Amino acid sequence: MLELSNEQIGAWVGSFLLPLFRIASLLMVMPIIGTQLVPVRVRLYLAMAIALVLVPTLPPMPVIDALTVRSLMLIAQEVLIGVMLGFTLQLFFHLFSVAGQIIAVQMGLGFASMIDPANGVSVPVLAQMLLMLVTLLFLAMNGHLVVFEVLAESFITLPVGTGLSTNHYWELAGKLGWVLGAGLLLVLPAITALLVVNLAFGIMTRAAPQLNIISIGFPMTLVIGLVIFWLGLADFLAQYQQLASEGLQLLRELAQAR
């Protein structure tokens, strides 16, 4: 009869389950894989497969006793690290979604919304289009491989069982403001052009009060807004590359990776 001691069980738990919690937390929260399009069971299988590949290459794990306060604290710490990395990626993707919503509202297309199958919420069509475009670019440029590389390095730079540097993460929390600034810079040309168009219609209303500006201005603003959005896509790749590099660099700094 096979008999296992508490030390053996603790060694197995520490060597496999603790890294699994960090990996699974990231996959449950990160975009693309962590959306409603991917079933939870598939995400769990993928996390177990990644853990089986990474565990033999990781540093020695701490030996813990099952169902103790220390083991629960270690599990909570691993979950926190994985959620933190996934949430940073979510901010990067939602940057483009918010940019599309701002443009849609300014051009009068905010009512044209659809259900986002990934998040289960209603978003404007332009926002959904930008989100799909960013997702394809992220996969085409192997952004998901960079995320997995940072995850693997995090087990070396942030070993299991070591405390988190609170001051380090407070400093990095201030850098998350780049999301708002980058989103505004992304839509600033379109907003400025639409503002000029609205001012022109306002002047037309003052010059010719008998002109029905609602029946004329709304379709004109909509058409001009679509043309401006189409012209703005010409420089979208360069803007995406810059924002993606900044977002992935922030992810590396969070994981304290090289």
Backbone as CSV, one residue per row, in Angstrom:
resi,resn,N_x,N_y,N_z,CA_x,CA_y,CA_z,C_x,C_y,C_z
1,MET,0.839,-1.189,0.000,0.000,0.000,0.000,0.882,1.251,0.000
2,LEU,0.549,2.168,-0.871,1.342,3.383,-1.000,1.027,4.330,0.148
3,GLU,2.058,4.779,0.824,1.907,5.724,1.923,2.726,6.964,1.622
4,LEU,2.082,8.113,1.766,2.730,9.396,1.507,2.809,10.181,2.803
5,SER,3.962,10.761,3.060,4.136,11.578,4.254,3.684,13.007,3.987
6,ASN,3.537,13.769,5.055,3.140,15.170,4.909,4.194,15.968,4.151
7,GLU,5.470,15.638,4.336,6.524,16.353,3.630,6.444,16.109,2.129
8,GLN,6.143,14.869,1.720,6.028,14.578,0.297,4.836,15.298,-0.326
9,ILE,3.724,15.282,0.384,2.547,15.978,-0.138,2.815,17.472,-0.232
10,GLY,3.460,18.029,0.787,3.769,19.456,0.756,4.721,19.813,-0.360
11,ALA,5.696,18.939,-0.648,6.631,19.195,-1.742,5.916,19.172,-3.088
12,TRP,5.010,18.222,-3.275,4.263,18.165,-4.528,3.334,19.364,-4.686
13,VAL,2.700,19.733,-3.602,1.804,20.899,-3.667,2.593,22.148,-4.002
14,GLY,3.745,22.329,-3.344,4.531,23.527,-3.588,5.158,23.572,-4.965
15,SER,5.527,22.420,-5.522,6.221,22.393,-6.804,5.278,22.507,-8.000
16,PHE,4.023,22.163,-7.849,3.106,22.201,-8.991,1.921,23.138,-8.778
17,LEU,1.252,23.019,-7.650,0.016,23.782,-7.468,0.262,25.274,-7.303
18,LEU,1.331,25.668,-6.621,1.586,27.095,-6.438,1.869,27.796,-7.772
19,PRO,2.745,27.274,-8.634,2.862,27.900,-9.966,1.578,27.835,-10.772
20,LEU,0.797,26.768,-10.586,-0.455,26.646,-11.328,-1.424,27.767,-10.976
21,PHE,-1.454,28.185,-9.719,-2.358,29.261,-9.326,-1.989,30.565,-10.023
22,ARG,-0.697,30.856,-10.137,-0.291,32.090,-10.824,-0.631,32.027,-12.311
23,ILE,-0.345,30.895,-12.929,-0.615,30.749,-14.364,-2.113,30.796,-14.638
24,ALA,-2.896,30.068,-13.846,-4.343,30.030,-14.067,-4.975,31.398,-13.827
25,SER,-4.488,32.143,-12.837,-5.035,33.477,-12.567,-4.804,34.403,-13.745
26,LEU,-3.604,34.324,-14.349,-3.331,35.146,-15.523,-4.234,34.771,-16.684
27,LEU,-4.397,33.480,-16.949,-5.216,33.049,-18.074,-6.694,33.353,-17.862
28,MET,-7.139,33.402,-16.617,-8.543,33.705,-16.347,-8.859,35.180,-16.513
29,VAL,-7.852,36.053,-16.434,-8.091,37.495,-16.444,-7.636,38.146,-17.744
30,MET,-6.590,37.635,-18.374,-6.001,38.300,-19.539,-6.971,38.332,-20.714
31,PRO,-6.807,39.283,-21.636,-7.677,39.326,-22.818,-7.469,38.108,-23.710
32,ILE,-8.367,37.958,-24.649,-8.364,36.892,-25.665,-8.622,35.532,-25.012
33,ILE,-7.674,35.041,-24.212,-7.845,33.735,-23.585,-8.805,33.817,-22.407
34,GLY,-8.784,34.912,-21.668,-9.615,35.036,-20.479,-10.998,35.587,-20.726
35,THR,-11.469,35.589,-21.962,-12.795,36.093,-22.282,-13.831,34.975,-22.241
36,GLN,-15.080,35.353,-22.445,-16.160,34.377,-22.436,-16.146,33.476,-23.667
37,LEU,-15.363,33.846,-24.686,-15.284,33.009,-25.881,-14.548,31.703,-25.620
38,VAL,-13.679,31.699,-24.636,-12.910,30.497,-24.289,-13.518,29.895,-23.029
39,PRO,-13.972,28.664,-23.046,-14.566,28.052,-21.843,-13.554,27.967,-20.701
40,VAL,-14.090,27.985,-19.487,-13.235,27.924,-18.302,-12.450,26.616,-18.272
41,ARG,-13.077,25.542,-18.705,-12.394,24.240,-18.693,-11.186,24.261,-19.626
42,VAL,-11.324,24.899,-20.790,-10.204,24.990,-21.731,-9.083,25.830,-21.128
43,ARG,-9.429,26.922,-20.459,-8.401,27.746,-19.821,-7.677,26.970,-18.728
44,LEU,-8.419,26.159,-17.983,-7.795,25.368,-16.927,-6.862,24.308,-17.504
45,TYR,-7.274,23.652,-18.577,-6.402,22.669,-19.228,-5.141,23.337,-19.766
46,LEU,-5.293,24.517,-20.356,-4.138,25.233,-20.871,-3.190,25.637,-19.747
47,ALA,-3.748,26.077,-18.616,-2.915,26.433,-17.469,-2.155,25.219,-16.945
48,MET,-2.803,24.070,-16.883,-2.126,22.854,-16.428,-1.029,22.443,-17.398
49,ALA,-1.267,22.603,-18.708,-0.246,22.250,-19.692,0.973,23.166,-19.566
50,ILE,0.731,24.472,-19.388,1.848,25.406,-19.229,2.598,25.117,-17.937
51,ALA,1.868,24.790,-16.867,2.520,24.473,-15.593,3.380,23.223,-15.712
52,LEU,2.916,22.204,-16.423,3.713,20.985,-16.602,5.012,21.260,-17.359
53,VAL,4.973,22.235,-18.278,6.182,22.573,-19.031,7.135,23.423,-18.197
54,LEU,6.584,24.340,-17.388,7.427,25.287,-16.662,7.998,24.729,-15.367
55,VAL,7.245,23.885,-14.683,7.654,23.438,-13.335,9.044,22.803,-13.315
56,PRO,9.430,21.945,-14.278,10.786,21.364,-14.201,11.904,22.389,-14.329
57,THR,11.621,23.567,-14.903,12.661,24.577,-15.103,12.674,25.649,-14.016
58,LEU,11.767,25.579,-13.058,11.650,26.624,-12.049,12.574,26.352,-10.871
59,PRO,12.893,27.406,-10.099,13.697,27.195,-8.884,12.942,26.340,-7.877
60,PRO,13.639,25.819,-6.869,12.958,25.001,-5.854,11.828,25.759,-5.168
61,MET,10.716,25.078,-5.009,9.554,25.666,-4.378,9.570,25.414,-2.877
62,PRO,8.934,26.277,-2.104,8.890,26.069,-0.644,8.030,24.869,-0.280
63,VAL,8.456,24.152,0.716,7.691,23.014,1.229,6.671,23.545,2.226
64,ILE,5.408,23.287,1.966,4.339,23.818,2.807,3.472,22.682,3.304
65,ASP,2.753,22.951,4.373,1.757,22.022,4.897,0.398,22.385,4.321
66,ALA,-0.322,21.368,3.887,-1.631,21.622,3.301,-2.595,22.181,4.346
67,LEU,-3.444,23.086,3.887,-4.515,23.667,4.707,-3.970,24.366,5.952
68,THR,-2.902,25.107,5.773,-2.386,25.954,6.846,-2.518,27.408,6.428
69,VAL,-2.356,28.293,7.383,-2.478,29.722,7.080,-1.386,30.154,6.109
70,ARG,-0.189,29.628,6.285,0.915,30.003,5.385,0.641,29.553,3.950
71,SER,0.103,28.346,3.783,-0.202,27.877,2.431,-1.296,28.723,1.793
72,LEU,-2.307,29.113,2.569,-3.360,29.967,2.026,-2.822,31.339,1.640
73,MET,-1.888,31.867,2.441,-1.285,33.156,2.112,-0.454,33.063,0.835
74,LEU,0.279,31.963,0.656,1.063,31.786,-0.566,0.156,31.668,-1.793
75,ILE,-0.947,30.956,-1.643,-1.897,30.827,-2.750,-2.492,32.188,-3.105
76,ALA,-2.861,32.953,-2.083,-3.422,34.285,-2.332,-2.398,35.183,-3.016
77,GLN,-1.145,35.062,-2.636,-0.101,35.870,-3.263,0.077,35.508,-4.731
78,GLU,0.064,34.218,-5.046,0.207,33.791,-6.442,-0.983,34.246,-7.279
79,VAL,-2.170,34.143,-6.723,-3.361,34.615,-7.439,-3.283,36.113,-7.677
80,LEU,-2.796,36.851,-6.696,-2.677,38.303,-6.835,-1.701,38.677,-7.943
81,ILE,-0.584,37.987,-8.018,0.395,38.294,-9.070,-0.188,38.004,-10.452
82,GLY,-0.855,36.862,-10.611,-1.448,36.534,-11.897,-2.543,37.501,-12.310
83,VAL,-3.396,37.879,-11.370,-4.468,38.832,-11.672,-3.882,40.195,-12.020
84,MET,-2.808,40.596,-11.330,-2.176,41.884,-11.601,-1.640,41.943,-13.032
85,LEU,-0.980,40.886,-13.476,-0.460,40.852,-14.840,-1.590,40.840,-15.869
86,GLY,-2.632,40.057,-15.620,-3.756,40.012,-16.546,-4.531,41.310,-16.604
87,PHE,-4.659,41.989,-15.456,-5.382,43.259,-15.431,-4.640,44.335,-16.224
88,THR,-3.313,44.300,-16.192,-2.533,45.256,-16.980,-2.791,45.068,-18.472
89,LEU,-2.877,43.824,-18.919,-3.201,43.563,-20.314,-4.624,43.998,-20.653
90,GLN,-5.541,43.818,-19.719,-6.912,44.265,-19.946,-6.973,45.774,-20.151
91,LEU,-6.193,46.522,-19.371,-6.155,47.970,-19.537,-5.667,48.346,-20.932
92,PHE,-4.664,47.634,-21.422,-4.140,47.931,-22.754,-5.206,47.712,-23.825
93,PHE,-5.969,46.642,-23.746,-6.982,46.364,-24.756,-8.163,47.324,-24.643
94,HIS,-8.570,47.633,-23.417,-9.713,48.523,-23.247,-9.377,49.962,-23.609
95,LEU,-8.097,50.275,-23.722,-7.690,51.596,-24.196,-8.291,51.858,-25.578
96,PHE,-8.196,50.894,-26.466,-8.718,51.061,-27.824,-10.239,51.004,-27.835
97,SER,-10.817,50.215,-26.936,-12.272,50.171,-26.857,-12.848,51.521,-26.423
98,VAL,-12.222,52.130,-25.435,-12.676,53.448,-24.980,-12.467,54.496,-26.069
99,ALA,-11.342,54.393,-26.796,-11.093,55.332,-27.889,-12.191,55.233,-28.954
100,GLY,-12.589,54.022,-29.302,-13.669,53.855,-30.265,-14.994,54.385,-29.761
101,GLN,-15.272,54.231,-28.472,-16.511,54.758,-27.911,-16.533,56.284,-27.942
102,ILE,-15.395,56.915,-27.663,-15.340,58.375,-27.690,-15.593,58.896,-29.101
103,ILE,-14.956,58.266,-30.105,-15.164,58.699,-31.486,-16.617,58.482,-31.905
104,ALA,-17.197,57.346,-31.536,-18.580,57.053,-31.925,-19.554,58.067,-31.330
105,VAL,-19.341,58.447,-30.088,-20.229,59.424,-29.454,-20.080,60.787,-30.116
106,GLN,-18.863,61.185,-30.445,-18.639,62.496,-31.045,-19.235,62.602,-32.442
107,MET,-19.258,61.510,-33.188,-19.774,61.550,-34.548,-21.245,61.167,-34.626
108,GLY,-21.888,60.909,-33.489,-23.306,60.588,-33.480,-23.616,59.150,-33.781
109,LEU,-22.634,58.263,-33.650,-22.834,56.848,-33.929,-22.866,56.034,-32.645
110,GLY,-23.061,56.702,-31.518,-23.081,55.994,-30.254,-24.269,55.065,-30.106
111,PHE,-25.362,55.330,-30.824,-26.548,54.473,-30.716,-26.349,53.151,-31.444
112,ALA,-25.417,53.104,-32.409,-25.166,51.875,-33.166,-24.252,50.979,-32.333
113,SER,-24.841,50.168,-31.499,-24.077,49.321,-30.589,-24.397,47.856,-30.850
114,MET,-23.536,47.004,-30.351,-23.714,45.565,-30.487,-23.149,44.898,-29.243
115,ILE,-23.519,43.668,-29.042,-23.042,42.917,-27.884,-21.622,42.427,-28.153
116,ASP,-20.730,42.772,-27.249,-19.358,42.281,-27.338,-19.344,40.827,-26.860
117,PRO,-19.099,39.858,-27.743,-19.148,38.450,-27.306,-18.043,38.092,-26.323
118,ALA,-16.962,38.867,-26.302,-15.857,38.547,-25.406,-16.157,38.944,-23.970
119,ASN,-16.810,40.101,-23.789,-17.073,40.610,-22.437,-18.537,40.572,-22.050
120,GLY,-19.426,40.351,-23.025,-20.842,40.258,-22.709,-21.517,41.583,-22.421
121,VAL,-20.968,42.702,-22.920,-21.564,44.015,-22.712,-21.825,44.648,-24.069
122,SER,-22.674,45.684,-24.074,-23.011,46.384,-25.306,-22.024,47.527,-25.528
123,VAL,-21.375,47.544,-26.676,-20.394,48.576,-27.019,-20.710,49.093,-28.416
124,PRO,-20.312,50.342,-28.735,-20.502,50.844,-30.107,-19.762,50.002,-31.128
125,VAL,-20.241,50.068,-32.355,-19.658,49.251,-33.424,-18.204,49.625,-33.672
126,LEU,-17.895,50.930,-33.635,-16.519,51.362,-33.865,-15.581,50.813,-32.790
127,ALA,-16.039,50.815,-31.551,-15.220,50.275,-30.470,-14.979,48.786,-30.666
128,GLN,-16.010,48.069,-31.098,-15.852,46.632,-31.343,-14.912,46.376,-32.515
129,MET,-14.977,47.237,-33.523,-14.085,47.082,-34.668,-12.627,47.292,-34.257
130,LEU,-12.364,48.341,-33.477,-11.001,48.587,-33.014,-10.506,47.459,-32.111
131,LEU,-11.391,46.930,-31.273,-10.999,45.845,-30.379,-10.640,44.585,-31.167
132,MET,-11.405,44.278,-32.203,-11.088,43.125,-33.050,-9.781,43.338,-33.808
133,LEU,-9.563,44.569,-34.275,-8.329,44.874,-35.001,-7.110,44.743,-34.095
134,VAL,-7.227,45.251,-32.876,-6.116,45.166,-31.925,-5.846,43.707,-31.549
135,THR,-6.897,42.917,-31.392,-6.716,41.502,-31.066,-5.952,40.766,-32.163
136,LEU,-6.310,41.026,-33.423,-5.608,40.383,-34.534,-4.154,40.837,-34.616
137,LEU,-3.912,42.136,-34.404,-2.530,42.636,-34.430,-1.712,42.063,-33.277
138,PHE,-2.334,41.928,-32.113,-1.635,41.386,-30.945,-1.207,39.941,-31.195
139,LEU,-2.080,39.155,-31.808,-1.736,37.763,-32.102,-0.754,37.666,-33.260
140,ALA,-0.911,38.530,-34.271,-0.021,38.475,-35.426,1.407,38.858,-35.068
141,MET,1.566,39.752,-34.098,2.902,40.189,-33.670,3.422,39.398,-32.480
142,ASN,2.783,38.248,-32.201,3.240,37.336,-31.136,3.257,38.011,-29.764
143,GLY,2.276,38.863,-29.523,2.184,39.482,-28.206,1.876,38.472,-27.121
144,HIS,1.100,37.426,-27.463,0.784,36.397,-26.464,2.029,35.623,-26.052
145,LEU,2.981,35.460,-26.987,4.233,34.784,-26.628,5.077,35.641,-25.688
146,VAL,5.031,36.953,-25.887,5.742,37.847,-24.970,5.142,37.764,-23.570
147,VAL,3.822,37.658,-23.500,3.157,37.547,-22.198,3.586,36.258,-21.493
148,PHE,3.623,35.152,-22.219,4.059,33.893,-21.618,5.534,33.947,-21.211
149,GLU,6.343,34.678,-21.980,7.756,34.839,-21.605,7.887,35.618,-20.301
150,VAL,7.116,36.708,-20.174,7.140,37.481,-18.932,6.631,36.633,-17.767
151,LEU,5.616,35.806,-18.026,5.101,34.933,-16.970,6.171,33.956,-16.496
152,ALA,6.907,33.366,-17.437,7.966,32.422,-17.055,9.081,33.126,-16.288
153,GLU,9.445,34.353,-16.708,10.498,35.096,-16.011,10.046,35.553,-14.640
154,SER,8.747,35.711,-14.458,8.257,36.198,-13.162,8.515,35.187,-12.043
155,PHE,8.622,33.908,-12.386,8.922,32.908,-11.348,10.367,33.010,-10.868
156,ILE,11.221,33.692,-11.651,12.607,33.913,-11.243,12.761,35.267,-10.562
157,THR,12.146,36.293,-11.136,12.247,37.628,-10.543,11.331,37.789,-9.331
158,LEU,10.217,37.082,-9.334,9.286,37.077,-8.190,9.093,35.633,-7.741
159,PRO,10.069,35.043,-7.070,9.946,33.622,-6.695,8.744,33.376,-5.785
160,VAL,8.258,32.176,-5.844,7.141,31.774,-4.990,7.594,31.793,-3.533
161,GLY,6.845,32.456,-2.692,7.160,32.508,-1.280,7.863,33.765,-0.830
162,THR,8.278,34.626,-1.777,8.918,35.887,-1.408,7.875,36.986,-1.350
163,GLY,8.059,37.916,-0.464,7.108,39.011,-0.315,7.193,39.994,-1.465
164,LEU,6.086,40.662,-1.745,6.031,41.661,-2.797,6.543,42.996,-2.278
165,SER,7.249,43.714,-3.132,7.749,45.038,-2.774,6.623,46.050,-2.948
166,THR,6.071,46.494,-1.831,4.921,47.399,-1.901,5.288,48.723,-2.531
167,ASN,6.452,49.267,-2.185,6.858,50.552,-2.744,7.027,50.466,-4.258
168,HIS,7.537,49.346,-4.726,7.729,49.170,-6.170,6.394,49.239,-6.909
169,TYR,5.384,48.607,-6.369,4.100,48.582,-7.058,3.324,49.882,-6.874
170,TRP,3.579,50.608,-5.814,2.972,51.923,-5.692,3.539,52.869,-6.750
171,GLU,4.836,52.741,-7.035,5.432,53.562,-8.083,4.881,53.199,-9.459
172,LEU,4.719,51.906,-9.703,4.199,51.491,-11.001,2.718,51.805,-11.154
173,ALA,1.995,51.888,-10.041,0.564,52.217,-10.126,0.357,53.613,-10.709
174,GLY,1.301,54.514,-10.415,1.190,55.850,-10.994,1.386,55.861,-12.494
175,LYS,2.135,54.866,-13.023,2.354,54.793,-14.461,1.132,54.295,-15.217
176,LEU,0.154,53.750,-14.525,-1.047,53.274,-15.207,-1.857,54.430,-15.783
177,GLY,-1.532,55.651,-15.368,-2.200,56.811,-15.947,-1.902,56.994,-17.421
178,TRP,-0.864,56.294,-17.942,-0.565,56.402,-19.369,-1.716,55.870,-20.208
179,VAL,-2.564,55.027,-19.614,-3.701,54.478,-20.366,-4.652,55.590,-20.770
180,LEU,-4.992,56.469,-19.813,-5.889,57.578,-20.119,-5.242,58.543,-21.099
181,GLY,-3.963,58.860,-20.859,-3.277,59.777,-21.765,-3.138,59.215,-23.170
182,ALA,-2.816,57.926,-23.276,-2.666,57.314,-24.594,-4.000,57.237,-25.326
183,GLY,-5.087,56.960,-24.583,-6.395,56.925,-25.218,-6.818,58.275,-25.762
184,LEU,-6.512,59.338,-25.020,-6.858,60.683,-25.491,-6.017,61.072,-26.703
185,LEU,-4.723,60.736,-26.677,-3.873,61.044,-27.834,-4.304,60.260,-29.059
186,LEU,-4.842,59.071,-28.855,-5.257,58.229,-29.972,-6.450,58.825,-30.710
187,VAL,-7.357,59.469,-29.975,-8.584,60.001,-30.588,-8.553,61.513,-30.722
188,LEU,-7.458,62.146,-30.310,-7.416,63.609,-30.352,-7.581,64.172,-31.757
189,PRO,-6.922,63.638,-32.801,-7.159,64.196,-34.147,-8.613,64.089,-34.598
190,ALA,-9.240,62.945,-34.348,-10.630,62.778,-34.769,-11.555,63.700,-33.986
191,ILE,-11.321,63.835,-32.686,-12.166,64.719,-31.873,-12.023,66.165,-32.319
192,THR,-10.786,66.574,-32.622,-10.557,67.952,-33.070,-11.264,68.220,-34.392
193,ALA,-11.170,67.272,-35.334,-11.822,67.457,-36.625,-13.342,67.498,-36.481
194,LEU,-13.892,66.635,-35.647,-15.349,66.648,-35.442,-15.796,67.897,-34.705
195,LEU,-14.949,68.413,-33.822,-15.291,69.665,-33.148,-15.362,70.813,-34.135
196,VAL,-14.435,70.852,-35.101,-14.475,71.888,-36.139,-15.747,71.760,-36.975
197,VAL,-16.140,70.539,-37.276,-17.367,70.317,-38.048,-18.587,70.802,-37.276
198,ASN,-18.661,70.505,-35.993,-19.794,70.955,-35.183,-19.822,72.475,-35.052
199,LEU,-18.653,73.085,-34.937,-18.601,74.550,-34.888,-19.074,75.153,-36.203
200,ALA,-18.720,74.509,-37.307,-19.173,75.007,-38.610,-20.696,74.937,-38.720
201,PHE,-21.286,73.842,-38.245,-22.747,73.739,-38.267,-23.381,74.749,-37.315
202,GLY,-22.735,75.045,-36.196,-23.257,76.066,-35.293,-23.264,77.435,-35.938
203,ILE,-22.203,77.754,-36.691,-22.159,79.042,-37.396,-23.226,79.097,-38.475
204,MET,-23.441,77.970,-39.172,-24.490,77.918,-40.188,-25.865,78.142,-39.569
205,THR,-26.086,77.620,-38.385,-27.379,77.805,-37.716,-27.606,79.264,-37.360
206,ARG,-26.563,79.952,-36.917,-26.692,81.381,-36.576,-26.867,82.218,-37.835
207,ALA,-26.189,81.819,-38.921,-26.290,82.607,-40.151,-27.618,82.386,-40.861
208,ALA,-28.144,81.168,-40.808,-29.419,80.857,-41.475,-30.311,80.120,-40.512
209,PRO,-31.069,80.834,-39.673,-31.923,80.164,-38.674,-32.997,79.281,-39.286
210,GLN,-33.425,79.605,-40.526,-34.475,78.808,-41.143,-33.969,77.452,-41.637
211,LEU,-32.668,77.229,-41.598,-32.108,75.964,-42.048,-32.325,74.898,-40.978
212,ASN,-32.889,73.758,-41.398,-33.110,72.647,-40.469,-31.781,71.923,-40.254
213,ILE,-31.044,72.376,-39.253,-29.690,71.865,-39.061,-29.685,70.422,-38.566
214,ILE,-30.787,69.992,-37.921,-30.823,68.622,-37.399,-30.868,67.610,-38.532
215,SER,-31.727,67.868,-39.530,-31.854,66.923,-40.638,-30.633,66.941,-41.553
216,ILE,-29.888,68.048,-41.553,-28.710,68.155,-42.416,-27.422,67.824,-41.639
217,GLY,-27.338,68.343,-40.415,-26.091,68.208,-39.664,-25.814,66.796,-39.205
218,PHE,-26.854,66.052,-38.813,-26.611,64.705,-38.299,-26.023,63.772,-39.351
219,PRO,-26.630,63.649,-40.556,-26.010,62.752,-41.560,-24.647,63.258,-42.027
220,MET,-24.484,64.601,-42.099,-23.187,65.130,-42.522,-22.108,64.818,-41.486
221,THR,-22.438,64.988,-40.209,-21.471,64.664,-39.152,-21.133,63.187,-39.163
222,LEU,-22.127,62.356,-39.414,-21.902,60.913,-39.451,-20.973,60.527,-40.601
223,VAL,-21.230,61.081,-41.797,-20.408,60.752,-42.963,-18.989,61.286,-42.794
224,ILE,-18.870,62.525,-42.337,-17.544,63.112,-42.148,-16.777,62.354,-41.064
225,GLY,-17.477,61.947,-40.012,-16.823,61.181,-38.955,-16.294,59.848,-39.455
226,LEU,-17.067,59.172,-40.326,-16.590,57.903,-40.888,-15.378,58.118,-41.791
227,VAL,-15.379,59.213,-42.549,-14.227,59.516,-43.403,-12.998,59.802,-42.545
228,ILE,-13.175,60.561,-41.470,-12.051,60.867,-40.575,-11.531,59.589,-39.920
229,PHE,-12.435,58.720,-39.506,-12.029,57.447,-38.905,-11.275,56.591,-39.913
230,TRP,-11.732,56.582,-41.150,-11.057,55.815,-42.204,-9.656,56.359,-42.480
231,LEU,-9.526,57.685,-42.530,-8.214,58.287,-42.744,-7.285,58.040,-41.560
232,GLY,-7.852,58.002,-40.358,-7.033,57.769,-39.175,-6.473,56.359,-39.101
233,LEU,-7.124,55.405,-39.765,-6.613,54.031,-39.763,-5.303,53.890,-40.527
234,ALA,-4.969,54.884,-41.364,-3.715,54.810,-42.113,-2.505,54.833,-41.187
235,ASP,-2.614,55.520,-40.052,-1.504,55.621,-39.102,-1.745,54.770,-37.866
236,PHE,-2.721,53.875,-37.938,-3.085,53.101,-36.759,-1.994,52.105,-36.372
237,LEU,-1.320,51.510,-37.358,-0.303,50.504,-37.055,0.858,51.097,-36.267
238,ALA,1.311,52.287,-36.666,2.418,52.927,-35.944,2.015,53.263,-34.516
239,GLN,0.790,53.762,-34.332,0.316,54.072,-32.981,0.179,52.808,-32.144
240,TYR,-0.312,51.742,-32.769,-0.453,50.489,-32.020,0.905,49.962,-31.574
241,GLN,1.905,49.999,-32.452,3.235,49.497,-32.094,3.817,50.257,-30.920
242,GLN,3.641,51.573,-30.901,4.168,52.369,-29.795,3.441,52.047,-28.496
243,LEU,2.114,51.970,-28.552,1.345,51.682,-27.342,1.588,50.251,-26.868
244,ALA,1.730,49.317,-27.797,1.977,47.928,-27.411,3.332,47.782,-26.737
245,SER,4.335,48.477,-27.257,5.658,48.408,-26.627,5.630,49.000,-25.224
246,GLU,4.899,50.090,-25.033,4.790,50.689,-23.701,4.015,49.782,-22.755
247,GLY,2.940,49.172,-23.254,2.153,48.293,-22.401,2.908,47.049,-21.984
248,LEU,3.629,46.416,-22.921,4.395,45.225,-22.579,5.595,45.564,-21.696
249,GLN,6.172,46.764,-21.878,7.259,47.174,-20.993,6.748,47.368,-19.570
250,LEU,5.553,47.941,-19.434,4.953,48.080,-18.105,4.687,46.708,-17.493
251,LEU,4.285,45.745,-18.329,4.062,44.385,-17.833,5.363,43.784,-17.311
252,ARG,6.462,44.020,-18.009,7.759,43.527,-17.560,8.176,44.193,-16.248
253,GLU,7.899,45.488,-16.119,8.256,46.173,-14.888,7.421,45.666,-13.711
254,LEU,6.176,45.332,-13.971,5.352,44.766,-12.907,5.903,43.433,-12.435
255,ALA,6.368,42.627,-13.386,6.950,41.332,-13.037,8.410,41.433,-12.657
256,GLN,8.961,42.651,-12.718,10.383,42.882,-12.422,11.270,42.040,-13.332
257,ALA,10.796,41.799,-14.563,11.574,41.019,-15.528,12.490,41.942,-16.327
258,ARG,13.424,41.330,-17.049,14.364,42.103,-17.832,13.692,42.626,-19.094
